Amino acid sequence: MFWVLLKKQFTEIFKSYFYNPKNNTGRSSKSTVVMFIIFGAAMVFGLGGMFTALALALCASLHSAGADWLYYAILGLTASAMGVFGSVFSTYSGLYLAKDNDLLLSMPIPVKYIIAARLSGVYLMGLIYSGTATVPAFAVYLIFGSFSFWSVTGGLMFVLLISVIVLILSCMLGWIVAKISLKLKNKSFITVIISVLFIGGYYFVYFKAREWINALIENAAEYGAKIKGAAYGLYLFGQAGTGNRLPLIIFTLSVTAAAALVWFIIERSFIKTATSSAAVSGKAYREKTVKMRGAGSALFSKELKRFTSSANYMLNSGFGCIFMAAAAVALFIKGDLAVTALNGFSGGRLTAVIALFAFCFMVSMIGTAAPSVALEGKNYWITRSMPVSSYQILLSKLQLQLAISGGASLPLIAAVVFVLRKTPFEGAAFAAAALSLIPLYALWQMFWSLKNPNLNWTSELIPIKQSMNVAVPLFTGWGYTAVTGGACMLTGYFTGGAICLAFLAALNLILSLLLWNWLKNKGAAKYDAL
């Protein structure tokens, strides 16, 4: 029975490799093998290559400074963080709050078998992610550090014990995430906030990594002494990786004891946690008058709720808002640096044109209209059964895109006009050109959303991320940006940037009117025929 549960768990983890959600069928053996090869290549050459570069940057210098333990301590902490990040959410959803917990617990299956199978899945994910850092660290140390029986033993145990540490931490954090999720009413915003913070943290670390590595190498002895004095456990942790026998034994026994304690706690609390449900607070009925709304307002509210109820929809279709907000803040804080950089391209003659070029790319990354028709899915007939026209339905989807793009664009446009401090005519021309792009991109996405929408999807990620109706308007929008921006830069030297921007604003408005007319007539007819 345990092996059956284990097979089921691993199949769930790699479900997308065996099952095609687009057509609700199983994948062929060849397709499954290819997908596993691609996944393996991404992990080995992508993450593994990144951590190999980190290990190469640290190993020789720290070894020559006699701080081999510091090398293993740094790579071990990095691997632990990577492993926990890769497995904590699978712990939350796969161990504690799996959808089939009630079904399995109703069967004559020992609870310890269910827990062991679920923990095996968590361990596998943690090992995959942590291994991308620990295996390169071990291999690089044997080549550029020390090669002996105990260094090999310590390195192998380092890889193994880090994966167990990741399992322990994932179980602890997964339990916390599960408890918090049961208290939350709207989890989508929490997911978006966490994702944005992680992305921001990643890029911060990425740009600071070289500076930190150089500082660490130059002051290895000083930092090593501080860590040894303030965090002796971390010192033993690193010494165990080098193969020092006593720290290795202490480290192994400590991790084993912690793992046994976690198993004991999970076994005692699993049923209570797995069968918990979100708390439902009772509400007393209070009679109140409901204000009537028009059809357009109700349809727009429906689209807005659909957007804010899905973390996938917000992250993938509204990610440009984050870039625009960050750009606006950066301009107000470091505007002089931005002006200096822009002036360097054209001597200050085409700064507004270059700024618009960057604005185009950011606003094109806001794309709620492109997947909006396909996202109706099986609910398509709900709005079709209401006394509203197809044009009203499509207009509400367009209005959502305009509201989000406009709200994110206005602070950035104001920042550009304020920072560049151009003539009133050039500032107005930039604002007109930037604002005219918003309806153009929205209408262009609506045009493609009606081309061949897939209403029979099984996962919302298919219309949001894996659809030509999303990819084509994005890349063609970038192409339009490149062509018009290039034309403005070529002619701007002779006519001036303001005139080019004014002509571009007029062109955008003309194209928008043509697309609007198409949407009102042929677009509505296509929606009727879906």
C-alpha atoms as one frame of an Amber mdcrd trajectory, in Angstrom:
protein
   0.000   0.000   0.000   2.839   2.415   0.815   4.364   2.042  -2.655   1.001
   2.726  -4.261   0.672   5.916  -2.220   4.246   6.869  -3.085   3.593   6.403
  -6.819   0.417   8.468  -6.506   2.305  11.248  -4.709   5.060  11.476  -7.306
   2.488  11.408 -10.104   0.711  14.364  -8.487   3.961  16.324  -8.186   4.738
  15.880 -11.879   1.115  15.842 -13.009   1.671  18.313 -15.853   4.340  15.997
 -17.292   1.884  13.106 -17.655  -1.343  15.021 -18.326  -2.199  17.662 -20.916
  -4.712  20.121 -19.403  -5.393  21.742 -22.781  -7.249  18.766 -24.211  -7.845
  16.798 -20.981  -5.822  13.756 -22.128  -2.685  11.934 -21.056   0.599  12.781
 -22.708   2.471  10.288 -24.844   5.546   8.569 -23.400   7.793  10.503 -25.785
   6.280  13.831 -24.712   6.680  12.930 -21.031  10.344  11.985 -21.509  11.041
  15.220 -23.402   9.435  17.301 -20.651  11.495  15.573 -17.961  14.644  16.179
 -20.016  13.781  19.866 -20.330  13.096  20.085 -16.589  16.373  18.344 -15.784
  18.312  20.592 -18.156  16.746  23.700 -16.620  17.664  22.571 -13.102  21.194
  21.406 -13.982  22.269  24.136 -16.385  20.089  26.939 -15.027  20.078  26.795
 -11.237  23.000  24.373 -11.068  25.117  26.590 -13.314  24.319  29.650 -11.203
  25.396  27.943  -7.964  28.449  26.435  -9.652  29.559  29.966 -10.540  29.026
  31.014  -6.910  31.038  28.039  -5.650  33.875  28.775  -8.081  33.975  32.401
  -6.934  34.307  31.395  -3.270  36.122  28.073  -3.027  39.738  28.780  -3.992
  39.926  32.093  -2.111  38.361  30.788   1.106  40.434  27.575   0.963  43.665
  29.551   0.637  42.540  31.713   3.581  41.951  28.589   5.701  38.200  29.228
   5.870  36.910  26.050   4.190  34.158  25.805   6.805  32.913  29.280   5.818
  32.599  28.097   2.209  30.362  25.191   3.239  28.420  27.375   5.671  27.564
  29.924   2.959  26.652  27.304   0.341  24.730  25.288   2.934  22.584  28.259
   3.961  22.011  29.121   0.303  21.000  25.542  -0.504  18.669  25.412   2.506
  16.924  28.625   1.457  16.608  27.370  -2.112  15.238  24.011  -1.014  12.703
  25.507   1.383  11.497  27.940  -1.253  11.028  25.099  -3.739   9.192  22.765
  -1.398   7.366  24.776   1.279   4.259  25.370  -0.831   4.136  21.744  -1.929
   4.256  20.911   1.795   1.366  23.258   2.485  -0.812  21.872  -0.317   0.481
  18.318  -0.540   0.912  17.339   3.103  -1.450  19.364   5.263  -4.235  20.617
   3.017  -4.297  18.100   0.162  -7.684  17.784  -1.510  -7.804  14.007  -1.060
  -6.998  13.936   2.659 -10.588  13.087   3.625 -10.756  10.356   0.981  -7.524
   8.661   2.080  -8.355   8.950   5.779 -11.701   7.239   5.152  -9.885   4.175
   3.778  -8.325   1.368   5.825  -4.828   2.825   5.334  -2.492   3.415   8.288
  -2.023   7.126   8.817   1.744   6.683   9.015   1.737   5.373   5.410  -0.101
   8.487   4.219   2.306  10.750   6.112   5.386   8.874   4.862   4.238   9.057
   1.232   3.455  12.752   1.534   6.780  13.468   3.250   8.582  11.568   0.491
   7.109  13.985  -2.040   8.170  16.973   0.060  11.645  15.488   0.478  12.010
  14.902  -3.262  11.160  18.523  -4.114  13.504  19.810  -1.416  16.302  17.519
  -2.611  15.895  18.653  -6.214  16.143  22.329  -5.324  18.776  22.089  -2.598
  20.807  19.674  -4.729  21.276  22.359  -7.378  23.449  24.153  -4.789  24.927
  21.373  -2.634  26.109  19.084  -5.440  28.066  21.850  -7.274  29.465  23.020
  -3.908  30.684  19.488  -3.130  32.164  18.935  -6.611  33.945  22.303  -6.722
  35.427  21.767  -3.246  36.918  18.402  -4.248  38.573  20.066  -7.261  39.743
  23.397  -5.830  39.697  22.677  -2.100  40.671  19.389  -0.491  40.355  15.828
  -1.770  40.553  13.106   0.896  38.460  10.328   2.366  36.976  12.571   5.033
  36.375  15.510   2.672  34.440  13.153   0.368  32.513  11.701   3.326  31.778
  15.142   4.736  30.645  16.439   1.343  28.312  13.507   0.719  26.820  13.826
   4.203  26.531  17.573   3.606  24.356  16.954   0.516  22.232  14.381   2.365
  21.808  16.284   5.627  20.982  19.581   3.925  18.101  17.823   2.164  16.844
  16.580   5.553  17.166  20.084   7.022  15.114  21.385   4.104  12.481  18.737
   4.844  12.330  19.778   8.503  12.074  23.490   7.717   9.518  22.865   4.967
   7.319  20.893   7.365   7.494  23.664   9.958   6.864  26.534   7.539   4.285
  24.525   5.595   2.323  24.006   8.807   2.430  27.764   9.482   1.319  28.555
   5.923  -1.516  26.024   6.216  -2.716  27.535   9.493  -2.581  31.076   8.096
  -4.360  30.097   4.876  -7.298  28.738   6.869  -7.760  32.186   8.419  -7.509
  34.195   5.213 -10.512  35.213   3.181  -8.719  36.486   0.074  -5.560  34.499
  -0.512  -4.891  35.926  -3.974  -3.590  39.274  -2.731  -1.338  37.535  -0.189
   0.084  35.339  -2.964   0.694  38.366  -5.174   2.378  40.315  -2.371   4.651
  37.386  -1.474   5.537  36.831  -5.134   6.365  40.503  -5.678   8.485  40.619
  -2.518  10.358  37.507  -3.608  11.005  38.893  -7.083  12.165  42.197  -5.607
  14.396  40.384  -3.124  15.826  38.197  -5.875  16.848  41.147  -8.026  18.239
  43.000  -5.019  20.424  40.020  -4.111  21.348  39.484  -7.786  22.677  43.022
  -8.217  24.394  43.039  -4.815  25.872  39.531  -5.006  29.149  40.482  -6.698
  29.763  43.272  -4.181  29.071  40.957  -1.233  31.272  38.165  -2.601  34.216
  40.514  -3.131  33.838  41.923   0.386  33.641  38.415   1.850  36.763  37.230
   0.027  38.764  40.315   1.013  37.758  40.028   4.703  37.319  36.265   5.073
  39.314  36.030   8.315  37.432  38.889   9.967  33.976  37.648   8.964  34.898
  34.081   9.887  35.949  35.120  13.395  32.713  37.086  13.911  30.536  34.182
  12.759  32.464  31.687  14.895  31.998  33.887  17.943  28.363  34.847  17.425
  27.000  31.685  15.771  29.118  28.712  16.813  26.522  26.290  15.484  27.040
  27.699  11.996  30.777  27.132  12.431  30.175  23.455  13.291  27.776  23.270
  10.345  30.549  24.353   7.974  33.188  22.161   9.633  30.964  19.116   9.129
  30.952  19.763   5.389  34.757  19.805   5.251  34.853  16.343   6.835  35.915
  17.292  10.365  34.851  14.163  12.236  33.535  15.472  15.561  31.391  18.303
  14.044  30.165  15.841  11.399  28.989  13.394  14.081  27.367  16.171  16.136
  25.687  17.615  13.059  24.400  14.214  11.900  22.982  13.308  15.312  21.351
  16.732  15.698  19.642  16.591  12.300  18.514  13.001  12.913  17.026  13.943
  16.291  15.254  16.973  14.777  13.826  14.839  11.967  12.549  12.265  14.494
  10.917  15.027  16.530   9.210  16.459  13.439   7.899  13.001  12.512   6.554
  12.540  16.037   4.766  15.920  15.991   3.317  15.424  12.501   2.091  11.933
  13.313   0.303  13.223  16.416  -1.238  16.311  14.780  -1.743  15.215  11.166
  -5.390  14.197  11.405  -6.390  17.417  13.162  -4.532  19.617  10.674  -5.542
  17.636   7.577  -9.232  17.677   8.466  -9.337  21.355   9.470 -11.469  23.688
   7.446 -11.453  27.409   7.112 -13.228  29.190   9.905 -16.617  30.540   8.886
 -17.824  33.474  10.903 -21.539  33.864  11.364 -23.158  37.093  10.258 -26.418
  38.505  11.527 -28.847  39.507   8.809 -29.515  43.224   8.614 -32.047  44.575
   6.210 -30.675  47.306   3.967 -31.466  48.957   0.706 -29.444  47.784  -2.265
 -28.570  50.502  -4.733 -29.399  49.600  -8.303 -26.581  49.598 -10.820 -26.607
  49.705 -14.566 -25.621  46.742 -16.739 -22.259  48.281 -17.592 -21.354  48.890
 -13.949 -22.366  45.345 -12.964 -20.366  43.787 -15.798 -17.292  45.870 -14.931
 -17.606  44.806 -11.273 -17.736  41.176 -12.407 -14.535  41.582 -14.434 -12.768
  43.337 -11.574 -13.703  40.598  -9.092 -12.515  37.949 -11.553  -9.178  39.739
 -11.802  -8.664  40.253  -8.066  -9.748  36.701  -7.175  -6.919  35.043  -9.109
  -3.255  35.439  -8.186  -2.251  33.964 -11.553  -4.363  36.515 -13.409  -3.023
  39.460 -11.395   0.630  38.410 -11.593   0.740  37.507 -15.268  -1.618  40.103
 -16.707  -0.888  43.017 -14.390   2.838  42.681 -13.816   3.567  45.820 -15.823
   1.907  47.848 -13.061   4.759  46.927 -10.722   7.399  48.092 -13.201   5.537
  51.341 -13.834   5.137  52.060 -10.128   8.821  51.301  -9.505   9.851  53.489
 -12.451   7.723  56.406 -11.195   9.226  56.189  -7.691  12.755  55.883  -9.117
  12.246  58.951 -11.321  11.049  61.101  -8.428  14.000  59.956  -6.265  16.811
  59.642  -8.842  15.445  61.745 -11.673  18.713  63.589 -12.291  20.521  60.324
 -13.042  17.769  59.270 -15.456  17.908  62.614 -17.281  21.694  62.390 -17.568
  21.455  58.864 -18.995  18.719  59.825 -21.490  20.550  62.960 -22.593  23.611
  60.868 -23.322  21.808  59.133 -26.196  20.776  62.217 -28.141  22.274  65.252
 -26.487  18.941  66.062 -24.862  17.122  66.345 -28.177  15.146  63.092 -28.039
  14.874  62.362 -24.320  11.054  62.423 -24.401  11.017  60.004 -27.356  13.332
  57.562 -25.563  11.241  57.860 -22.387   8.115  57.026 -24.405   9.924  54.035
 -25.912  10.487  52.640 -22.391   6.918  53.509 -21.386   5.572  51.510 -24.354
   7.275  48.328 -23.223   5.948  48.664 -19.681   2.347  49.422 -20.636   2.347
  46.518 -23.109   3.034  44.163 -20.174  -0.410  44.935 -18.751  -2.687  42.501
 -20.537  -5.989  41.700 -18.850  -7.971  42.018 -22.102  -6.033  39.350 -24.025
  -7.163  36.320 -21.947 -10.474  37.828 -20.797 -12.708  36.135 -23.385 -11.106
  32.708 -22.981 -11.352  33.015 -19.192 -15.126  32.900 -19.486 -14.710  29.172
 -20.124 -17.812  27.202 -19.197 -19.347  30.365 -17.693 -19.701  31.889 -21.151
 -23.453  31.226 -21.214 -24.079  32.956 -17.886 -23.611  36.441 -19.339 -25.101
  35.395 -22.668 -28.340  34.509 -20.863 -28.597  38.016 -19.394 -30.337  40.967
 -21.080 -27.040  42.562 -22.160 -25.483  42.816 -25.595 -22.198  41.220 -26.607
 -20.755  44.678 -27.116 -21.523  45.576 -23.481 -19.794  42.399 -22.303 -16.709
  43.115 -24.399 -16.732  46.761 -23.338 -16.570  45.767 -19.658 -13.483  43.653
 -20.363 -11.935  46.560 -22.232 -12.751  48.968 -19.395 -10.886  46.779 -16.891
  -7.732  46.983 -19.019  -8.150  50.753 -19.441  -8.692  51.275 -15.704  -5.644
  49.243 -14.666  -3.348  50.627 -17.383  -4.525  54.182 -16.847  -4.195  54.024
 -13.079  -0.655  52.665 -13.317   0.368  55.015 -16.146  -0.688  58.387 -14.769
   1.925  58.562 -11.942   4.676  57.504 -14.368   3.621  60.036 -17.014   3.550
  62.760 -14.380   7.004  61.713 -13.158   8.476  61.820 -16.675   6.997  65.245
 -17.450   8.156  66.605 -14.088  11.679  65.183 -14.278  12.441  65.951 -17.924
  11.246  69.565 -17.475  10.711  70.091 -21.196   8.701  72.811 -22.858   4.935
  72.724 -22.247   4.366  71.611 -25.838   6.827  68.705 -25.600   5.454  67.660
 -22.197   1.917  67.710 -23.554   3.008  65.779 -26.659   4.642  63.094 -24.511
   1.561  62.800 -22.291  -0.746  62.591 -25.339   1.393  59.932 -27.021   1.650
  57.892 -23.809  -2.072  58.110 -23.029  -3.014  57.225 -26.615  -1.067  53.978
 -26.315  -3.311  52.743 -23.490  -6.531  52.305 -25.531  -4.548  51.139 -28.564
  -2.925  48.253 -26.689  -6.189  47.391 -24.930  -8.163  47.280 -28.190  -5.407
  45.330 -29.921  -5.555  42.724 -27.151  -9.356  42.556 -27.402  -8.976  42.000
 -31.141  -6.785  38.974 -30.567  -8.801  37.697 -27.624 -11.689  37.122 -30.045
  -9.634  35.385 -32.727  -9.651  31.765 -31.477 -10.390  31.704 -27.734 -10.111
  28.344 -25.975 -13.180  28.010 -23.754 -12.540  24.345 -22.838  -9.490  24.771
 -20.615  -8.985  22.805 -17.386  -6.502  25.223 -15.794  -6.763  29.007 -15.897
  -3.028  29.204 -16.633  -3.769  27.982 -20.163  -5.660  31.104 -21.334  -3.506
  33.375 -19.142  -0.024  32.123 -20.089  -0.179  29.373 -22.717  -2.265  30.986
 -25.439  -1.326  32.542 -28.772  -4.030  35.129 -28.106  -1.820  36.392 -25.258
   1.587  35.995 -26.903   0.770  37.567 -30.289  -0.506  40.958 -29.036   2.417
  41.175 -26.598   5.124  40.609 -29.222   3.379  42.577 -31.951   2.945  45.411
 -29.448   6.686  45.367 -28.856   7.206  45.332 -32.619   4.947  48.358 -33.043
   6.882  50.085 -30.269  10.214  49.346 -31.970   9.037  50.545 -35.395   7.323
  53.747 -34.246  10.044  54.512 -31.715  12.739  54.013 -34.323  10.867  56.220
 -36.790  10.493  58.952 -34.173  14.191  58.834 -33.344  15.214  59.015 -37.016
  12.939  61.925 -37.868  13.225  63.623 -34.485  16.705  64.953 -35.249  15.181
  67.084 -38.021  11.671  67.873 -36.789  12.178  67.750 -33.009  10.878  65.186
 -30.548   7.654  67.041 -29.727   6.361  67.005 -33.308   7.111  63.300 -33.696
   5.274  62.524 -30.482   2.277  64.578 -31.584   2.094  62.681 -34.884   2.454
  59.379 -33.021  -0.421  60.315 -30.699  -2.597  61.070 -33.720  -1.650  57.738
 -35.356  -2.458  55.846 -32.149  -5.879  57.490 -31.909  -6.708  56.686 -35.544
  -5.745  53.025 -35.099  -7.733  52.908 -31.841 -10.852  54.238 -33.569 -10.518
  51.601 -36.309 -10.161  48.826 -33.732 -13.056  50.258 -31.701 -15.307  50.173
 -34.762 -14.260  46.570 -35.458 -14.951  45.571 -31.849 -18.401  47.175 -31.862
 -19.493  45.391 -35.036 -17.475  42.358 -36.122 -16.029  41.731 -32.665 -19.472
  41.551 -31.056 -20.640  39.241 -33.834 -17.664  36.934 -33.255 -18.462  36.820
 -29.537 -22.056  35.859 -30.390 -20.768  33.019 -32.566 -18.488  31.441 -29.941
